[in-house]
C-alpha cells in the first residue's frame, strides 16, 4: 500500500510506500508530513515509524473483503493473458479547498498485480501521484504508474494551469501528452483556488465525485454525470 499527501499552503508533504497492515496509509503519510523532516518513508522504515507513532497494525484478513478478493482473481486472470502490463488494484484520490483558501491533495493505492517485487509506483511520488500549491491548485492522479512517473503527470497538469489553460484544457493536454508519448492511460481530478474542478480520463472509465455549493456531482463513464442535493 502506498500513499501521499501535500498541503498547498507551504508545500509540506508526506508519503509512504510498501506498507502493510495499516488501515489508512494516508493517515500515516500525514504523520510523515507533520512529524518528520522527511517526505517519503518506505517498507520496514515506514512500519517502524507507524509503530513509534502509535498507529495500530491491523490483521491482514481484516483489510480484505470478498468483493476485493474476487476483483484480485479477475486481475490475476488478466495478468496471465497480458503479463507485461501492470493492473491497478484501486487508487483513491482527493483534492480539496478549505474555507481559508488552502488546497491539498491525498492519494492512496492498494498496489498492483505485477511480477516485479519491490516496485514503487506513482502514488507516493509527489509531482506524479499528486501535487498542491495555493498559487495554482491541487491535483490527484490515477492510471498506469510508470507513464505517470515519466511525465510527472500531476505537476504537468498544474503547469498548464499556470500557463493560463482552464482546468479541463490542462487535464486534456496532460493526459493527451502521456497517451501520445507513452501510450499510457490514466485520469486526473483538478481543483483551482476558486473552487472550480475538473475530472478527466483516457482510460475506459473512472469513478469520481465532487461536492460544491450543496450539490453532489458523480460519474463513472464519459457523459453520465449525475447531480443531486447534498443531504
VMD Tcl script that draws the C-alpha trace (Angstrom):
set ca {
  {0.00 0.00 0.00}
  {1.26 3.42 -0.99}
  {0.01 6.92 -0.15}
  {0.98 10.58 -0.33}
  {-0.42 13.89 0.87}
  {0.51 17.54 0.32}
  {-0.53 20.94 1.63}
  {-0.61 23.77 -0.87}
  {-0.06 26.31 1.89}
  {3.64 25.63 2.35}
  {4.30 22.65 0.01}
  {4.75 20.35 3.00}
  {4.26 16.72 2.00}
  {4.46 13.19 3.31}
  {4.35 9.77 1.72}
  {4.73 6.07 2.46}
  {5.26 3.11 0.17}
  {5.15 -0.66 0.55}
  {3.45 -0.53 3.96}
  {1.48 -3.49 5.23}
  {-1.39 -3.97 7.68}
  {-2.11 -0.24 8.05}
  {-5.82 0.53 7.76}
  {-5.35 4.07 6.42}
  {-1.99 4.69 4.70}
  {-2.93 8.33 4.03}
  {-3.04 8.97 7.78}
  {0.44 7.54 8.08}
  {1.60 9.73 5.18}
  {0.19 12.74 7.02}
  {2.20 11.82 10.11}
  {5.32 11.71 7.94}
  {4.45 15.21 6.76}
  {3.71 16.61 10.21}
  {6.10 14.72 12.49}
  {9.29 14.25 10.46}
  {11.62 16.33 8.27}
  {11.25 13.70 5.53}
  {8.96 13.40 2.53}
  {8.84 9.63 1.97}
  {9.26 6.55 4.15}
  {9.10 3.04 2.78}
  {8.85 -0.61 3.77}
  {10.22 -1.57 7.17}
  {11.16 2.01 7.98}
  {7.60 3.15 7.40}
  {6.35 0.28 9.55}
  {8.69 1.18 12.40}
  {7.61 4.81 12.16}
  {3.95 3.76 12.30}
  {4.62 1.76 15.47}
  {6.50 4.68 17.02}
  {3.55 6.96 16.28}
  {1.13 4.52 17.86}
  {-0.56 3.60 14.61}
  {-2.04 0.15 15.27}
  {-1.32 -2.73 12.93}
  {-4.42 -4.39 11.53}
  {-4.54 -8.13 10.75}
  {-4.30 -8.52 7.00}
  {-7.51 -10.53 6.76}
  {-9.46 -7.58 8.16}
  {-8.37 -5.47 5.18}
  {-9.69 -7.95 2.61}
  {-13.33 -8.02 1.53}
  {-14.91 -10.72 -0.59}
  {-15.58 -8.17 -3.33}
  {-11.92 -7.18 -3.49}
  {-10.82 -10.83 -3.37}
  {-12.92 -11.55 -6.47}
  {-11.52 -8.42 -8.11}
  {-7.99 -9.69 -7.42}
  {-8.76 -13.03 -9.03}
  {-10.07 -11.31 -12.14}
  {-6.96 -9.15 -12.34}
  {-4.72 -12.19 -11.97}
  {-6.52 -13.82 -14.88}
  {-5.97 -10.69 -16.96}
  {-2.30 -10.65 -15.99}
  {-1.92 -14.24 -17.15}
  {-3.14 -13.11 -20.57}
  {-1.00 -9.95 -20.61}
  {1.86 -10.44 -18.11}
  {3.81 -7.33 -19.03}
  {1.01 -4.89 -18.23}
  {0.58 -3.96 -14.52}
  {-3.01 -3.88 -13.29}
  {-4.12 -1.16 -10.88}
  {-5.94 -2.59 -7.87}
  {-7.62 0.57 -6.76}
  {-6.39 4.12 -6.39}
  {-8.33 6.63 -4.31}
  {-7.51 10.31 -4.69}
  {-8.93 13.54 -3.28}
  {-8.36 17.27 -3.74}
  {-9.85 19.92 -1.51}
  {-10.13 23.68 -0.95}
  {-10.89 24.79 2.60}
  {-12.56 27.94 3.90}
  {-9.16 29.58 4.43}
  {-8.23 29.24 0.77}
  {-5.74 26.42 1.28}
  {-5.67 23.49 -1.15}
  {-4.46 19.95 -0.56}
  {-4.37 16.55 -2.17}
  {-4.14 12.96 -0.94}
  {-3.77 9.78 -2.99}
  {-3.53 6.15 -1.90}
  {-3.50 2.78 -3.60}
  {-3.68 -0.85 -2.66}
  {-0.94 -1.74 -5.14}
  {-0.78 -3.63 -8.42}
  {-0.60 -7.14 -9.74}
  {2.92 -7.38 -11.08}
  {5.76 -9.88 -11.11}
  {8.25 -7.20 -10.04}
  {8.55 -7.44 -6.26}
  {9.60 -4.16 -4.68}
  {8.10 -1.94 -7.36}
  {7.06 1.56 -6.28}
  {4.52 3.32 -8.47}
  {3.40 6.88 -8.90}
  {1.05 7.23 -5.92}
  {3.65 8.02 -3.21}
  {5.69 10.25 -5.51}
  {4.85 13.94 -5.13}
  {4.53 15.51 -8.57}
  {3.30 12.29 -10.11}
  {0.61 10.90 -7.80}
  {-0.49 14.41 -6.89}
  {0.52 17.98 -6.18}
  {-0.85 21.01 -4.35}
  {0.14 24.67 -4.39}
  {-2.04 27.52 -3.12}
  {-0.82 29.67 -6.00}
  {-2.24 27.25 -8.58}
  {-4.46 24.45 -7.25}
  {-4.38 20.75 -6.45}
  {-4.45 17.55 -8.48}
  {-4.59 13.81 -7.85}
  {-3.87 11.17 -10.50}
  {-4.56 7.54 -11.29}
  {-3.64 5.18 -14.09}
  {-0.53 3.47 -15.46}
  {2.07 4.33 -12.86}
  {5.20 4.12 -14.99}
  {3.73 6.50 -17.56}
  {2.55 8.90 -14.86}
  {6.02 8.90 -13.31}
  {7.77 9.56 -16.60}
  {5.71 12.66 -17.42}
  {5.22 13.88 -13.82}
  {1.52 13.98 -14.61}
  {0.29 15.90 -11.56}
  {2.79 18.72 -11.82}
  {2.44 18.75 -15.61}
  {-1.28 19.39 -15.30}
  {-0.74 22.27 -12.87}
  {1.96 23.67 -15.14}
  {-0.64 24.07 -17.86}
  {-2.97 25.77 -15.37}
  {-0.12 28.16 -14.52}
  {0.22 28.91 -18.22}
  {-3.40 30.05 -18.39}
  {-5.28 26.97 -19.53}
  {-8.63 26.09 -17.98}
  {-8.75 23.04 -15.73}
  {-10.42 20.99 -18.47}
  {-7.84 22.10 -21.01}
  {-4.95 21.37 -18.66}
  {-6.28 17.90 -17.91}
  {-6.87 17.10 -21.57}
  {-3.45 18.33 -22.72}
  {-1.59 16.48 -19.96}
  {-3.42 13.20 -20.41}
  {-3.14 13.53 -24.17}
  {0.61 14.04 -23.95}
  {1.03 10.94 -21.78}
  {-1.06 8.88 -24.17}
  {0.67 10.06 -27.33}
  {4.17 9.88 -25.88}
  {3.93 6.62 -23.93}
  {0.54 5.08 -24.79}
  {-0.18 5.45 -21.08}
  {-3.78 5.77 -19.91}
  {-4.92 7.50 -16.77}
  {-7.12 10.08 -15.12}
  {-6.88 13.27 -13.09}
  {-9.02 15.32 -10.76}
  {-8.10 19.01 -10.66}
  {-9.11 21.88 -8.40}
  {-8.17 25.55 -8.51}
  {-8.18 28.18 -5.77}
  {-11.57 29.50 -6.93}
  {-13.13 26.12 -6.17}
  {-13.60 25.14 -9.81}
  {-12.87 21.49 -10.55}
  {-12.43 19.06 -13.43}
  {-12.30 15.27 -13.76}
  {-10.95 13.71 -16.95}
  {-9.55 10.35 -18.00}
  {-8.31 8.44 -21.04}
  {-8.91 5.02 -19.51}
  {-12.14 3.13 -20.07}
  {-13.79 4.70 -17.05}
  {-13.06 6.48 -13.75}
  {-15.35 6.73 -10.76}
  {-15.37 10.29 -9.39}
  {-17.42 12.65 -7.25}
  {-17.32 16.36 -6.43}
  {-19.13 18.40 -3.79}
  {-19.71 22.15 -4.13}
  {-22.42 24.64 -3.14}
  {-24.68 21.98 -1.67}
  {-24.58 19.80 -4.79}
  {-23.03 16.38 -5.32}
  {-21.73 15.57 -8.81}
  {-20.88 11.94 -9.59}
  {-19.91 9.91 -12.62}
  {-18.11 6.82 -13.92}
  {-18.32 6.83 -17.71}
  {-17.98 9.73 -20.12}
  {-21.15 11.81 -20.35}
  {-23.00 10.21 -17.44}
  {-22.64 12.94 -14.78}
  {-25.45 12.97 -12.20}
  {-26.15 15.87 -9.84}
  {-28.08 15.59 -6.58}
  {-28.55 17.73 -3.48}
  {-26.19 17.02 -0.60}
  {-28.02 15.68 2.46}
}
mol new
graphics top color blue
foreach p $ca { graphics top sphere $p radius 0.5 }
foreach p [lrange $ca 0 end-1] q [lrange $ca 1 end] { graphics top cylinder $p $q radius 0.2 }
display resetview
